[in-house]
Amino acid sequence: MNGTTIFTEKTTIFTEKFTWLTSKKIMKELRDDQWQKLAPMLHGKDGDPGAKGRNNRLFINAVLWISSEKRQWIDIPLHFGNWNTVYMRFRRWNEDGNWHKLAVKLQDDPELSALFGDIARYGEQCYRQLKNKTSRRSSREIYQNHIKHAVGKKLRGQEEDDSTLHWLRLVSG
């Protein structure tokens, strides 16, 4: 394709480096002009207090990849780094509302705003899945403890039924 752009009826654009999906405008990597606009708004750059993001652009591109591909975090290509590191950073940014904040800050650029709005919705979906998983785990533990308790009572009751003391109580009672 050599960097050429092809337009189809659905206005789906394919280029050598970027993948755009019909109306969602989700891409796998940021263009240089988009990065220049976005970089000053991100946490973890030099001069910011706290921890520094080693490579914010790589992180954002990893999030774009995962949110556009709808894949498992463990499937992130190795060039983005350790999948768990990327996931935990994504999760922290999601819990802080950074994806929504970026979508609002980028309102002057509808393409980037829509892109980060999609990431924010993906983050909400991940949060709901995590919350449901935690809830199911908790319910399962409660159920298992209840079953253990009930089985333990039943076993103790059987031991008592089989004992000679039980028969003595019946005869003397």
N, C-alpha and C positions, 0 to 999 in steps of 0.2 A: 504493500500500500504506500510505502514511502512518504508518510506524513500527509497524504491527500485526504480530503474529507468527502464522504459520500453521503448524499441525502436521499432518503427514501420517502414514500408516501406518509409514513408515520413520523417523520422528522427524527428518526433514530440516526444518530451520528456515530460512525466508527472511525477512529483514527488509530495510528500505530500505537500510541501511548495511552489513550484515554478510552474508556467505555462509557457511553451515555445511554441510559435506558429511557425510552420514549418520553413520557412527560415528567418522570421523577427526577431527571437530571442527576442521577447518581453516577459517580465516576470512581475509578480505582485510584487515581493519583491527582493531586492538585497541580495545576499549571503554575508556572513561575509568577505570572501576574496575580493569581489568586493568593499564592503564598506570601507575596510582598504585602498584600492588603491584610492578611490574616496574622502573620507573625507577631506584630506588635501587641496583639490582643491576647496572646497566649501566656499562661503561667509557666514558670520554670526557665525563663530566659535569663541571660546575664543581667545582673542588677536587681532582680527580684529577690525578696526575702525567701528563706526556706530552701528546699531542695531544688536542684536544677534538673530540668529535663534534658537528657543527653542529646536527643535529636527529636525536637518537636515535630518537624516535618515528617520524619519517618513514622512517628507515632500516629499522626493524623492520617497518613496514607494507610497505615495498618487498620485503623478504625474504618476508613472508607472501604477498604477491601472487605473486611468482615461484615460490615453492614450492607454492602451491595451484593455480596455473594450469599448471604444468609447461611453461612457455614458455621461449624463448631469452632470455638476459639483454638482448640488444639491443632486445627488444620491451617493456621496462619503460616504462610511461607517463612522459611528460616531467615531470610534477609531482613525481616521486620524485627527479629530478635526473639527472645523467649516468649512463648505464647502467654504464660502465666503473668509475666511482668506487664505485658501489654494489656491483658485483661484486668489486672488489679488497678492499673492506672486508669483505664477506661471506666471502671466501676467507681473509683474515687471521684473522677470528673463528673460522672453521672449523678452520684449522691450529692455533689456540691451544686448541681444544676448548671454546670459549665456549658453543656451542649445547647441548652435553651438560651443561656445568656449570649452565646456566640451567634445564634440564629437571630436574636434581637439586635445585637450590635451591627450585624451585617445586613440590615434591612435595605441599605442603599445599593446593595448588590443582590438582586433577586435570586440569581443562580446560587451564590454561596449561602444565602439565607435559607433557601429551600434545601440545600445540601445538608446544612447543620440542623435544620428542622427534622429531616429524615433520620439523621443520627440520633437526635433527641428522642424521637418516637421509638427507634430501635432500642435505645437505652431504657426507656420506660417498659418496653416489652421484656427486656432482660431482667429488670427489677421485679416485674410481676412474676416471671418464671422462677426467680430465686426465692421470692416470698412464698410462692405456692409450694416449691420444693421443701422449704424449711417447715411450712405448715404440715405438709404430708409426713415429713420425718417425725415431727413432734407427735402427730396423731398416731403414727405407727408405734412409737415408743410407749405412749400411754396405753394403747391396745395391748402391746406385748407384755407390759407390766401387769395389766389387768388379768390377762390369760395366765401368766406365771402365778399370780396371787390365787386365782381360782383353782388352778391345777394343784397348787400346793395345799390348799384347803381340802380339796377332794382326796389327795393322797394321804393327808393327815387323818381325814375321816375314815378312809379305808383301813389304815393301820389300827385305828381305834376299834373299828368294826371287827377286825380279825383277832383282836386281842382277847385273852380270856377274861379280862376285866369286864368287857362288854357283856359276855355271857353271864358272869356273876351278877351283874346289875339286873339282868333279865330274870334270873332265877330268884334272886332275893327281893325283887321289886314287886 
